[in-house]
Amino acid sequence: MAYNSKFTGAQIDALLDASEAMRTSKEDVANKVTSINADADDTHYPSAKAVWNAIEDKFWYGIEKDTTVSTPTCTRIGNMDYHRTLPVHSLMRGCLLADDGSVNKYLDPDDWTNEVRDGSQGQVMMEIPRHFRKCETDGNIIRVKLSLLPLYGFIEIPKMYVSAYEASIERSTGKLCSVVNEATDYRGGNNNANYDGTYRSFLGRPATSISRTAFRTAARKRKSGSSEWNCYLYQVHKALFWLFTVEYATLNSQAAFNAELTSEGYRQGGLGAGVSDWSSSDWSNFNGYYPFVPCGHTDTLGNSTGVVAYTAYNADGSELKTSNIPRYRGVENPFGHIWKWTDGINVRISPTEANGGDNLSKVFVCEDPSKLNDTNYNGYKHVGNGARTEGFVKEIIFGEEGEIMPSLVGGGSTQFFCDYHYTNIPTTETLRGVLLGGLADSGAVGGLAFASSAAAPSYSFTSFGSRLCFIPSEFEMIKNELYENILR
């Protein structure tokens, strides 16, 4: 039988072999491949719209927000029981991920401290399940809806993995890592051995002083010839942002942490100030703006959300500063501590018209990791225009895919999106990368929506780190799904 596919013959043969193991026909697998290769339009789900019209509010949950109202509080909508059971969120789980993308082990959901997290059994990652998201704009109202089902008008968010920790580097191989390991081969910061054994040791800390370009290269070393491993991806951060916002019904990620549920059984509060509460002088004097929080400090929380206190000490042993390290569903320091270089997003910042430009900061996004680059916008999609001035974020680009880059400033630390936007306007057209989350000395301007488009992707600094991500290729996702069915 003939059919079109972007997979190689060897890959198709592997799928067909898996199908035979399942005692299904080769034609069924071929049809599945053809369906995946097709454009994502309504023909994938011919009856979905009819089903949607009949049971509209039964299989999704989400939030809505009036963009003209300054409070960051959102209104929960959809299936209200889902706001208690959180069907998408509850499938997030920590695991040890092998370099080929297979899960070696799922971690104890309650406490990871008895697990092997040193990299010898895989990278410590959080698995975000395949789910579906719909973003709507209705006048001043924006809505975000989540579902485990491919409902009409919803966009697929593929299964993805994000590092539980801020990324490390295995110095002997140059590979980007997500580990708890205090060996010298995983020394963080700029790999300065002079601090080993001192109050400001880099051992066990994340790596910094690395450009986005170099972070991407280090991630790709995990699997030769593949673009599945990456440094922190914009699409992954965006997924986490909306998962948090729907769960807590707020745009203020720095709201005080509250472990208690509301009387209705919903989450409340936020993730706390995070590691954003240092003074610039204290941090500079301590270690020159390098990372200081050890990876895995919050692992007693397992897959959960919470905060764990961490104390940094002076050379004489006296206490310098205690901060509450935030963890969102297994992801440690989702904002604060160090900036996270983010891939899959480039901003084309044009000069003012007086300098011959168009006075626009165009945001380009790419979800195909094989096309990520730091020099152009080929394979990228223009999703909207970013704010041209610095300030607290009042509006984001949003659109049908929920873009979270700032489009308008004029908010405050407890108003609208509650986080800040950094940028600057060059005299010649410039491609900029995006840093997310903020720093240890960011204070109230930090948070999940804190973004900076002020640096080129080639730039590195003592406080610039990243995360590790893995998104399986279409072939790997189909193959794994088939073999998972075999094991059931």
N, C-alpha and C positions, 0 to 999 in steps of 0.2 A: 504494500500500500504506500502511496506517495503522499507526503505532507511536508509543509514548510516548517523549518525550525532554525533558531539562531544558535542551538546547541550543536556541538560536534557529533560526528557519527559515534565516537567512542562513548560520549556522554549518553546519547540516546540508547546505545546498547546496554549501558549500565542500568538505565531506567527500565528497559524492557526485561532485563534479567530480574530486577526487583519485582516487576509486575508478575513474572512467572512464579516467583517465590510466593507471591500472594495469591496465586491461582486466579489472576485476572488476565484479561486478554491484552495483547500488544496493542490492539486497536484502542482500548480504553486509555492506555498511557499516551499513545500518540495523540488522541483527542485532547487529553489534558495538557500536553505540551503545546498543541496548537492554540488552546484557549489562553494559556499563559502568555504566549507570544503575541496574541491579539491586543489591540488597543483597549484600554480600560474604559469601556463605554457600557451603555445599558444592555447591550446584547449579551453580556456575561450573565446577567441575572434577569431574564425576560419577565419573570413574574414578581420581581422584587417590589416594583412600584405599586402593584395591586395589593401586595401584602402590607406594604408600608401604609397605604391609605386605610387599611382595616385595623391595624394594630399599632398605630403611630407611636404611642407613648409607652409601649410595653417592653421594648428591647434595647433601650438606650437610656443613659443618664448623663446629665451635664449641668452647665451653668449658663446664665445670661447676665448681661451687664449693660446698664445705660451709660454710654460713654460720656454723657454730659454731667453726670453726677460724680462728685469727687471721691466719695467713699470707695475704698478698694473692695468692699464686701460685694460678693456676687449672690445671685439668687439661684438656688438649686431647682432644676427642672427635670422632666422626664419621669422615669420609674423611680419613685422615692424609696422603695425598698432597696434598689441598687445603690443608693447613696449610703445605705447601711452595710450591705454585703460587698460592695465595690468589686464587681466581677472581673473587670480588667485588671485593676490594681492587685487583687488577691493572687493573680497568676505570676506576678513578679517574684523571682526567686534567685538566690545566690547560687553560684555554681563554680566549678573548676573547668575551664574551657581549654581543650587541647588546641594546638596550633592548626590542626586540620578543621577546626570548627565543631568537633564533636564534644559533647559534655561528658567529662570523665566522672563527675559526681555532682549531685545537688547537695548543698550544704545544709547543716542543721538550721532550720528556720528560726530557732530561738536564740542561738548563741554560736558564733563561729570560732571561738577561741580555742576549741579543742580540735579544729580542723587543720590540715596541712595547707598553709597559705604562702609557702616560700617560693612557689613557682615550679617546684619539682613535679607536681601533679597537675599543672595547668594554671592558667591565669585566673585570678579571682574576679569574677564578673557577675553582674546582675542581668538576668534574662528578662527582657521586656516582651510580653507576648504579642503575637500578631493580633491587631485589633483594628477598628475602623473609627474614623473621626469625621465629623461634619462641622464646618464653620459657616455660620450664616450672619448676614448683616441685614437688619430690618430697621431702616431709619437710623435712629441713634442707638439701637439695641444690637449688641453682638451676642452670638450664642455659640457655644462649643458643646458638641454631643459626642459621646463615646459609646461604642458597642463592640461586642464580640462577634456580631453578625454583619455580613456585607449588605446592610440596608441601603435602600435607594438614596443616591446622592452622597453616600459616605465614601471617604477616600481610605484606601488600605494603608495601614501603618505596618510595615513588615516586622517579623520577629527580629529583634536586635539585642545586642549585648553591649553593656557599658561597664567600664571598670568600676569596681567598688571603691577604688582609691584614686587619688591623683596619681598620675603616671610616674613610674620609675624607669630607669634605664639599666639594663644588664650591660655593664661597661665592657666586658670581654667580648660580647657579640654585637653590641650596638642596638639590641632589640628593645622596643618599648614594652613595658611590663605593668602588671597590676598585681603586686605582691606585698606580703609582710615579710621583709628579709633585711636584717641588719648587717649582713656580710658586706665587706668592702666592695665586692663586685656590683652591689646595688646602691652604692653611695649616691645620695641625692644632691640637690643644689648644683653647683658647678664641678662636683667631684673633688672638692678640696679636702685632701687627707689630713691637713694640719689641724682640723677641728675634731678628728676622731678621738673619742674618749673624754671630750670636754663637755661643758654645759651647753654648747651650741653645736654639737655633733650633727653632721649631715647623714649619718648612717640611719637607714630605715625611713628617710624622708623622700618626698618626691623630687624628681629632677627638674631643674630650671636652667635659665641661661641658654635656651635652645629656641631656634626659630620655628615657625610653623612648617616651613619647608623641611627642616631636619626632623621634626616630630613625625611628619608623614612618612619620611624615609625609614625612620626607626620602627614605626608600626608595621610597614610592609615587609620588614625582614622576618616577621613571624611566619610567613607562608610565601615562599618564593613563587613569583609569577602570578600572584593573586592580588586583587585590590580589595579583598574582604576585610583585612585588618587595616584600621586607620587610627589616627589620633582623634581627638574629640570631634564629633560631627555635629553640625548645626541641626540636622534633622533629629538627632538623638536628644540634644538639649531641648529642642522644641517639644518633643514628645514628653520629656520629663516635666517641662513647664506646664503643659496642659493637664497632665496627670495630677500634678500637685494642685493646680488651680481648681480642678473639678472636685478633688477629694476634700480640700479645705475651704472651698467657696470663697477664696480671697485672692487678690492680686498682690497682697503684701506678704512675701515670703519671710520677711524679717519680723513679722508679728510674734509676740511672745509665745513660746512653746507651751502647749497645754495638753497633757496626756489624757485628760478626761473627755468623754464624749458628751455631746449636748443631750438634753432630755429626749430628743428625737432619735438619738443614737448616731449622730453625725460627728465627723471630725471638726475641731475648732482650733483657732489660733493659727500659728505658723511654725517656722523652724527656729525662731529666736534670732538674735543679732548675728550669730555665727562668729567665725573668726574674722570679724571686721572691727573689733573694738580696741585695737592697739593704737597708740600714738605713733606718728611717723618717726619721732625722735627715738622712742624706745626700741622700735623695730630696727632702725638704722644702727643704733649703738649695739644692739644685741648680736646681729649677724649680717648687717648690710642688705637687708630686704630679701634674704633668702628664706626658703621654707623652714619651719621649725616644728610643725605638728607631725608626729610619726604616722605612717600609713597603718591603718587597722586599729586606731585608738578606740573606735566606737564598735568594734566587732562583737562585744557582749550583747549588742542589740539584734544581731542576726539580720533577718530580712525586714526588721521593723524600722519605724521612724522614732527619733528621739534625739536627745543631746547628752553628751558625756563631757564632764569637766576635764580640762587639761591645763596643767600649770607649767610655765617656763620659769627657770631659775637663773639667777645671776651667777657670776663666777664664784662668789663667796658662799653660795648655797642659799641665799635669801630668795624669797619669792619675788619674781618680777611681775608676772601677769597670769591670771587664770581666765581662760575663755571656755565657753561651752561649744564643743564641736558638734555641729548638726549632722544628722544622718537622715536622708529621705529614702525610705524603703530599701535600705541596704547600700545606698550611694552616699559615701562619706564626703563631707565638704562640697555639696553641690554648688555652693557659692562661697565667696570669701577665701581667706588665707592667701591664695595666689591666683592671679589671672589664669584662665584656661584658654590657650590658643584653640581656635575652632575652625575646622575645615568644612568645605562644601558651601562656603559663602564668600563672595568677593564684593567689595563696594567700589564702584567707579565714581570717584569724587572729582567733579569738574570745578574749575575756577569760577569766580564770579564773572558776570558778563563784562564787567570793566576790564577783566584780564583775559577776555577772549573765550570764556567758557559758557556753559548753558545754565550755570547756577543750580545744578542738580547733583544729588548724591544717589546714584542708582544702585539698588541692591540686587545682586544676582545670586541665585541659589542653584546648586547642582546636587541631585540625589543619586547620580551614577558615579560611584567612587573611582571608576576607571578613567573618568574625565576630569578629576580634580587637578587643578594647577594654580600657580601663583603669578601667572603672566598675562592671562587673557580671560575671556568670558565664553569661550567655545564650549558648547554643551551645557551652559548655564542658562537659567530662565530669569528674565527681569521680572521681579515680583512686586516692585514698587519703589518708592523713593524715600530715603532716610532723612531724618532731621538734619538741618545744616548748622544748628547751634547746640551748645551744651546746655544741660539742665535736667531737671527731673522729668521723667517720661510721662506725658499726658495721653498720647495715643501711639498705637503701633500700626504697622502696615496692615496686618490681619489678612483680609481677603479670604478666598475660598479654602486656602490651606493653612490659615492661622499663623501667618508670619509674625514673629515677635520682635522684629527690629523696630526701634523707635522711629516714628514718623513726625512726631510733634512733641516739643517740650513745653513746660509750663505747669507741671504738677508739683508735688511735694513729697517729703519722706513718708507721709501717711496719707497721701492723696493719689488717686488714679493708680498708676502702676508702681508708685512708691520707690522706684529705683532711678538711677542716673544714666545719662548718655554723654559719652565723651567723643569728640571729633575735632577736626580742624580743617580749614579750607586751604588747599595749596594754590600756588600761582600757576601750576601746570597740571593737566589731568593726571591723576594718580590712582593706581589700584591699591586698595587697602584690604587687609584682613580684619577679622573680628575677634576680639577678646571678650570673654563673658565671665560674669560672676563677681568680679572685684577682688579686693586685696584685704590684707589684715588691718590696714589703716584706713579702709574706706568709710567706716562708720555707717551712718544711716543711709548713705547713697548706695550701699551694696544690695545684693539680692539676685534672684534668678533672672530678672529682667535688666540687670545692669550690663550695658554693652559699650564697647569702645571700638571705634573705627579710625583710630588716630595713628596706627602703626602699619607699616608694610609687612607682608608675610616673612620677609627676610630678617626682620628685626628680632633680637633676643634681649632679655634683661633678667636680672637676678630673680625677679618675682613673676616671670612668665613661665607657666607650666602648661600641662594639658591633661587629657585622659586617654584611655585606650578604648577603642570600639571595635566591634565585629558585627558585620551584617552579611549573613550567608548569601551566596549567589543564588539565582533562581534554580539552577541545576542542583545545588546542594540542598536547597529547601525541599524540592520535589523528592530527591533521593532519600533524605532523612525522613520525610513523611511516609514514604513507602515502607522503609525498613522499620519505622516505629509501628506501623500497622502489622508487620510480620510478627513483632514481638508481643503484640497484644493477645 
